[in-house]
C-alpha cells in the first residue's frame, strides 16, 4: 500500500474528496495539520508520496507571518530534488513553484473564483496522469495570487483564460495544480462566505457562486477521481522501483 504524507496547510482546506479518492485507490494517508501544530517529518524517507493542500496563507508570506510554511517549503524542496511523487494544490502549487525557482505574485487580473474550466496543453497528452483528462476539465478556483513564472524546465499541462500557469509538472513525478479538485460543496460555501474580496471580484454574487459550484462538483468527481487513482498508481510504481 502506498503511504502518502498529506500536508494540510490550513483547516479550511482538508483533503476531503481527494482523500477519499486516494484511499479508494489503495493509498494510506498520513495527514499532518500544520496550522494546528502537527509536526512535519524532517525527510520523506518514511513515505512514498507527498500531497500539499491549500489555505488562506500566501506564498508571499515571510517566516514571521506564516511560520508553518517553513517546513512545507523544505519538504517540497526535497521532493523536487528527488523527483519524489508529489501533488501540490493551490497554495501548495505556488510554494512548489517558488522553491523550484519560479515566481508567485498577487494576481494581476485579481482573484480567480468559482466553478470554471481549464484547458489542457498539448504536452499533457503524453503525461501518464494528465493524459486521459478531457480537453477542458471542470475545476474549482479560489486564489488571489498567481504563479507568474514556472520553475526552469517545468512542463505546462493546463491553462485558463485568466492565468496561464494552472497545472504543471517538474521532472517526471512532481505535479502542481493552481486550482482545486478536493473540495466539497460545503467547503466552497464556507470559502465564499469568508472570502469577501474574492467573491466581490467575481462576476457572480455569493449565492450564484455556491449554486454553480454545487452543479460542478459531480462533473469534477467524474474527471478527477480517476486522476487521483492514476496518481496513486504512479506513487506505487515509484515505490516498487525504489524497493
N, C-alpha and C positions, 0 to 999 in steps of 0.2 A: 504494500500500500504506500502510495506517495505521501510524504509528510510535508505539508505546506506551512510556512511561517506566514501568518496573516497579520499585518500591522494595521490596526485600527487607529488612525491618527486622531480621530475625534469621535465622540459617542454619537454624533448626529449622522455619521456615515458608516454603519456597520456592514459586514459582508452580505447580510440579508439574502437576497435570491441568488447572488453569485456563490455564496457559501453553500446554499442548498444544492446548486448545480454541481459544484465541485465535489461535495460529499456523495452525491448520486453517481458521480463518475469514478468513485472509489478512492478519493483523496481524504486524508486525515488532516484536520485543520488545527493548528496551534495558534490561537488568537491572542494577541497582545494589545491591550488597550492603553496606548502610551499616554494619552491625555489624562487617564485616570491613575497613572502611576505604575502600570505594569512594566517590569524591566524587559529590555530587549536583549537577546543574546549578543555576545561580543562578535561572534562569527556565524556563518551559515552552515557550519560543518554538520550540525545535527538535523538539518532539513534538506529536502530535495527540491524545493521551490519556494518562491517568495511572492507574496501579494501585498501591495501597499495601496491603501484606500485614500479617500479624500477627507476634506474638512474645511472649516471656515478660516483656518490659518492661511497665510500667504507664503508662497515660496520665496518672497522677497523679505520675509521676517528675519531679523538677526537672532543671535543666540539668546539675547536678553528678552526679546519679545516672545519667542516660541522655543524655549529650551528643549521641548520634547522632540523637535525636529532634528536635533543634532545626531542622535543615534540612528534615526531613519535615514538621514543622508549617508551616514557611514556604511550602513548595510547596502544601500543602493550602489555606493562606490565599489564595495566588494563584489556585488552581483555583476556589475559591468566588467570588472577586471577578470572575473572568472567565466564570463558568458553564462551565468547561472540562470536557470529558467525563472523568469520574473514577469509579473503582470502588475503594472503600476497604473492607477486610475486617478484621473483629475489632478488633485494636488500631488498625488504620488507620481504622476507622469511629469508634472512640472519640476518636481525635485529631481527626478531621473534625468530630465534634460539638462538641468543645471549642473549636476555633479559630473555629467558626461561632457561638459564644455559648451553646451548650448546656452540659450538665454531665455529668461522669462521677464515679462514686463506687464504693467497694467494694460488691459486690452484697449487698443487704440480706437476700437469701434464700440467700446462699452461692454457690459455684461452680455453673455450669451445664455439664454434661459429658456427652458421648457422642452417639450417633445419636438424633436427635429430629426432631420436626416443628415447623414454624412455620405460621401461618395468615395468608393474605393478607387485608389490609384492603380495604374497598370501593374506596378510592382507587386501588388497584393495578390494577384492571381497565382503567382508562383510560391506564395507563402503557405506552409502547411497548416497554420492556424487560421489565417485570414482568407485563404483562397476560396473556400466553399461559401463564404458570405455572399448575399445578394449584392448587386451593384450599389444600391443606395439603402443601407440598413437603417432601421429606426434606432434612435439613441435618445438619451436624456441629457440635456445640457444644464449646468448650473455653475458657471465660473465667471469671475471678474478679471483675472489675469489671463494672459495668453503665452503660449510657447512661441516666441518670436524667432528663434533660431534653434534648429535641431543640433544634437551632437555631431561632430565631424564623422562622416561615414555612415550615419543613420539612414535607414530606408523609410521613406514616407509611404504609408499604407492607406491613409484616408484623409480627406479634407472636407471642409464645409465652406459655403459661400462667404461666411463671416471671418473664419480663422482657418488658415490653410493647414496648420500642423495639428491634425486631430488624432491621428494614430501613427505610430512609428515603431520600428524595430532597430535595436542596436545589436550588432553581432548576429548570431543565429537564434538566440533564445530569450532576449530581453525585450519586452514589449511595453509601450506606453500608450494609454488611452486618455485623451483630454476629456472625453465625455464619460457619462455614467451608464453602466449596464446593470448594476447591482440593486438598484432601488426598488422599493415597493411604492404603490400609490400613497400610502400613509407617510412615507419618508418625504416624498415630493410635496405633499400638503404641508408638512412641517417646515420644509425649506422655504416654501412660498410665503409662509407666514412670517418667518424670521428675516428673509432677505428682501426688505422693503425696497432697497436701492435696485437690486437686480430685477425685481418684478416691475418697478417703475420704468425700467429701460426696455422692457418687452412691449411689443405692440398689443399685448393682451393684459387684462386685469387678472388678479389672483385667482378668481373663481374659474375663469376660462383656462388659465394655465393648468389648474388642477384637473379640470374636465378633460382637456386634451391629453394630459399625462395618463389619466385613468384609461383612456381609449388606446393609448400607445403601448401600455405595459404588456398586454398579451402578444403583440407583434414583436416587442423586444425579447420576450421569453422565447418565442419561436425561433428567432435568429441566434440569440446569444447563449442560450443553454447549450446547444451543440458546440458553439465556440469554446465555452468553458470546458466541455468534455475533451475537445481537441487539445486545449492547453494542458489538462491533466494527463493526457496521453503523452504529450511532449515531455512533461516532468518525469513520468515513469521511464520513458525511453532514455533520457539523460542519466537517470539514476542507475539503470541497468548497465549503461556504458561505463559509468564510474565505478561500479562494483568490482 
